Amino acid sequence: MSNQNPSGDPTRRQKLKPFEYIVFAAGVGIFIGLIVLMTVREVVLALIFGGIGFIAALLLIATLMLTIKPKGRSSADLHKREGFEP
């Protein structure tokens, strides 16, 4: 069973996957920023910590996604993925 439609175009879910990661990282950044804002009541410091939290979460998500193997595929088959051109 393939995740792509017969025409070879990526599905809507495949197109929105990177957006989901960015939204999750933004949520983490906003959460950290709000915690800092409520604690020290300095907006600039909250923005700095929120930005650092966003970047750290994005790096962590990207690193974890590099370690995950696609379902039903061995590492030898990764070069045959859809959309990959050498």
The 8 nearest C-alpha neighbors of each residue, nearest first, counted from 0:
[[1, 2, 3, 71, 4, 70, 5, 72],
 [0, 2, 3, 4, 5, 81, 7, 10],
 [3, 1, 0, 4, 10, 9, 13, 12],
 [4, 2, 1, 9, 10, 7, 8, 5],
 [3, 5, 6, 7, 8, 2, 10, 9],
 [6, 4, 7, 3, 8, 1, 2, 9],
 [5, 7, 4, 8, 3, 9, 10, 2],
 [8, 6, 5, 4, 3, 9, 81, 82],
 [7, 9, 6, 4, 10, 3, 5, 82],
 [10, 8, 3, 13, 14, 7, 11, 4],
 [9, 11, 13, 12, 3, 14, 8, 4],
 [10, 12, 14, 13, 15, 9, 16, 8],
 [11, 13, 15, 10, 14, 16, 9, 2],
 [14, 12, 10, 16, 11, 15, 9, 17],
 [13, 15, 11, 12, 16, 10, 9, 17],
 [14, 16, 18, 12, 13, 17, 11, 19],
 [15, 17, 19, 13, 18, 14, 12, 20],
 [18, 16, 20, 19, 15, 21, 14, 13],
 [17, 19, 21, 15, 16, 20, 22, 14],
 [20, 18, 22, 16, 17, 21, 23, 15],
 [21, 19, 23, 17, 18, 22, 24, 16],
 [20, 22, 24, 18, 23, 19, 25, 17],
 [23, 21, 25, 19, 24, 20, 26, 18],
 [22, 24, 26, 20, 25, 21, 19, 27],
 [23, 25, 27, 21, 56, 53, 26, 57],
 [26, 24, 28, 22, 27, 23, 53, 21],
 [25, 27, 23, 29, 24, 28, 30, 22],
 [26, 28, 24, 30, 25, 29, 53, 31],
 [27, 29, 53, 49, 52, 25, 31, 26],
 [30, 28, 32, 26, 31, 27, 49, 33],
 [29, 31, 27, 33, 32, 28, 26, 34],
 [32, 30, 34, 28, 49, 33, 29, 27],
 [31, 33, 49, 45, 29, 35, 30, 34],
 [34, 32, 36, 30, 35, 31, 29, 37],
 [33, 35, 31, 37, 36, 32, 38, 30],
 [34, 36, 38, 45, 32, 33, 37, 39],
 [37, 35, 40, 33, 45, 38, 34, 39],
 [36, 38, 34, 35, 40, 39, 33, 41],
 [37, 39, 35, 36, 40, 34, 33, 41],
 [38, 40, 41, 36, 37, 35, 44, 45],
 [41, 39, 36, 37, 38, 42, 35, 45],
 [42, 40, 44, 39, 43, 36, 45, 35],
 [41, 43, 45, 44, 36, 46, 40, 35],
 [44, 42, 46, 45, 41, 47, 48, 36],
 [43, 45, 47, 46, 41, 42, 48, 35],
 [44, 46, 32, 42, 36, 35, 48, 43],
 [47, 45, 49, 43, 44, 48, 32, 50],
 [46, 48, 44, 50, 49, 45, 51, 43],
 [47, 49, 51, 45, 50, 46, 32, 52],
 [50, 48, 32, 28, 46, 52, 31, 47],
 [51, 49, 53, 47, 52, 48, 46, 28],
 [50, 52, 48, 54, 53, 49, 55, 47],
 [51, 53, 28, 49, 55, 50, 54, 56],
 [54, 52, 28, 50, 24, 56, 51, 25],
 [53, 55, 57, 51, 56, 52, 58, 50],
 [54, 56, 52, 58, 57, 53, 51, 59],
 [57, 55, 59, 24, 53, 58, 54, 52],
 [56, 58, 54, 60, 24, 59, 55, 53],
 [59, 57, 61, 55, 56, 60, 62, 54],
 [58, 60, 56, 62, 57, 61, 55, 63],
 [61, 59, 63, 57, 62, 58, 56, 64],
 [62, 60, 64, 58, 63, 59, 57, 65],
 [63, 61, 59, 65, 64, 60, 58, 66],
 [62, 64, 60, 66, 65, 61, 59, 67],
 [63, 65, 61, 67, 66, 62, 60, 68],
 [64, 66, 62, 63, 67, 61, 68, 60],
 [65, 67, 63, 64, 68, 62, 61, 69],
 [68, 66, 64, 65, 69, 63, 70, 62],
 [67, 69, 70, 66, 72, 74, 73, 65],
 [70, 68, 72, 71, 67, 73, 77, 74],
 [71, 69, 72, 68, 73, 67, 74, 2],
 [70, 72, 69, 73, 68, 76, 74, 0],
 [73, 71, 70, 69, 76, 74, 68, 77],
 [72, 74, 75, 76, 71, 77, 68, 69],
 [73, 75, 77, 76, 72, 68, 78, 69],
 [74, 76, 73, 77, 78, 72, 79, 80],
 [77, 75, 74, 73, 79, 78, 72, 80],
 [76, 78, 79, 74, 80, 75, 73, 72],
 [77, 79, 76, 80, 83, 75, 85, 74],
 [80, 78, 77, 76, 81, 83, 82, 84],
 [81, 79, 77, 78, 83, 82, 76, 84],
 [80, 82, 83, 79, 7, 3, 84, 78],
 [81, 83, 80, 84, 79, 9, 7, 8],
 [84, 82, 81, 80, 85, 79, 78, 77],
 [83, 85, 82, 78, 81, 79, 80, 77],
 [84, 83, 78, 79, 82, 80, 81, 77]]
